[in-house]
Amino acid sequence: MSQRKRARVDLESNGCGEEDPSSSCAHIQDLPDDLFQYCLEFVGKGNFAFVAPVSKFFYWNYISQGVQMRNNVFDVDVILQQGRNKYTSPHAVCNGSIKLATHCFLTAGTKIRQKACRLAAVEGRKDILECAYSLDVSLSEAMKVDRKAVLEKIVTGRHLEVIKFLLMKGGIEEIKNKSFIDKLLLNGHVLDVHWMVENEIITSQNAVNMKYSLAEQGHFDILKRKFRRNDRSFQAFLLKAAEGGQLEIFNWLLQRGDCTWDLKLFKCAAFGGSISILKQCLENNCPSDAIICKFAMNACGNKTKALNTLKWLRENGLPWDAKTCQTASQSGNLEALKWARNNGCPWDIEALRAAVIRGDLFLIEYCFENGCPSNSSLYKNAFQTFAFQRAKGDIKTSETKLNIFKILHQYGVPWDKSVSHAAAQFLHLPALTWALQNCCPWDDDIYHMAMRHCNKALLKYCIENDHVPVDCNIYVDVIESLSNSGLSEPHLDIGVILFLQLFREYDIPMDESVIDCAVRLQRLKVFRWLRCNGCPCRPDQQQHLDALDG
């Protein structure tokens, strides 16, 4: 790729395949207004041709930044006269005038038009959406990308007119689905759901769980209007109020119905962390066991509240077990774990396993230094740490991830070939390399795993470190493994040939058995590649190739 072309790729993409209007021109906001205006005039008044050969996205970014930061200080009419401008920013469209939006919907590509519609919906710009619809932009197609996140932002922004318009034109009926509404409630948007009911976007039947969320999240005034004394789900109201630690609502509900004082209510009260509700559970002889202390460790996600709740439960004679320490470790509550251990709470390997999966170095070190049991399965959990961090959106550096692996070995956790197998399974070469350098046993299945996963880097590592047989059998192995991997055409042949090219780079010899394998599995493209790259071939094999070509 040429230097100029590479520069354009870097400018046009933020690395995730999506245009980023702020990445390449972030310095624009630092320009004085008069200099910024001069740049726009230079580009807009007939001089765009001088800029275009360098970067078409120069113009695109300046329009976006101008609209967002300078409140349309540039002349939109001059910009629209430039027919070359097909890179109008979606951000500029949803913040700009109808004239600029019309220009975008007539000239820009499909992705930019659709993104402009989504941004306009999130910003509450019904006029932009009407403009798009009048110019035959498919609103239903535009809303398919990041659909749930976009719909949630529209609702929480309370853009009533946009919602009504999209319900008529944009195919967003999903906004009325119980599953979508329950997700809003779970994310704490109960008042937004109530707003939807009040504005007749959805019915009370759609939002059947709203009243329970009102009890859990403490919206007393609305709950009073929604609650009916003869509600058959009275106990569910109590559970939600206890789970949210809402003492006022809990006491108000107790005056309006008969409460069942059971273990489920006690668990919800422990999770809510309200000492007053827990007292009532004890006074009314709620059944209890060690699971109550476990639930207290999650008290509303508040570590201080969790520790105080645990202390109160223990002062009042409630039992605990190893799951209490495990849950404290899972929630990252080191202080609660220390207090529990100092006061005689038992633990097992699951507490250490939870710390490893969290990737919490302080918890891991505390567990080891205080004698927590361990075994070789923890190494695999160390690799699951990486997946856990990725799911939480907290990608730690490779060095930090590797440190977890090293700490396990440092504290004497035994290992076997399952450790190297796990490193290869999770495709973590630094950990695999470090483990093998420190005498971790090798698993022969790693070589086949590299082929099954089409992992060229892992296979290259196996070859360079003499972990595979460097003879003609390696060609046969890769052809057979990928043929049985379930890869679809033409990806299968491409994958096979990539590996064969790698083997040739290491001068691994070939013989007629490789051709036999390609013929047997009917890999015609592979057969041709082998012949073109000097693989020995018998006359009958060549005749077979000629017959297939015929």
PyMOL commands that set and color helices and strands:
alter all, ss='L'
color gray80, all
select helices_A, chain A and resi 3-12+26-30+33-44+48-51+56-70+76-81+90-95+98-107+110-123+126-134+139-142+147-156+160-169+173-176+178-186+190-198+210-217+220-226+234-243+247-254+263-272+275-283+291-296+299-301+303-315+322-330+334-342+349-358+361-369+377-391+398-410+417-425+429-437+445-452+456-464+473-483+491-505+512-520+524-532+539-549
alter helices_A, ss='H'
color red, helices_A
deselect
rebuild
show_as cartoon
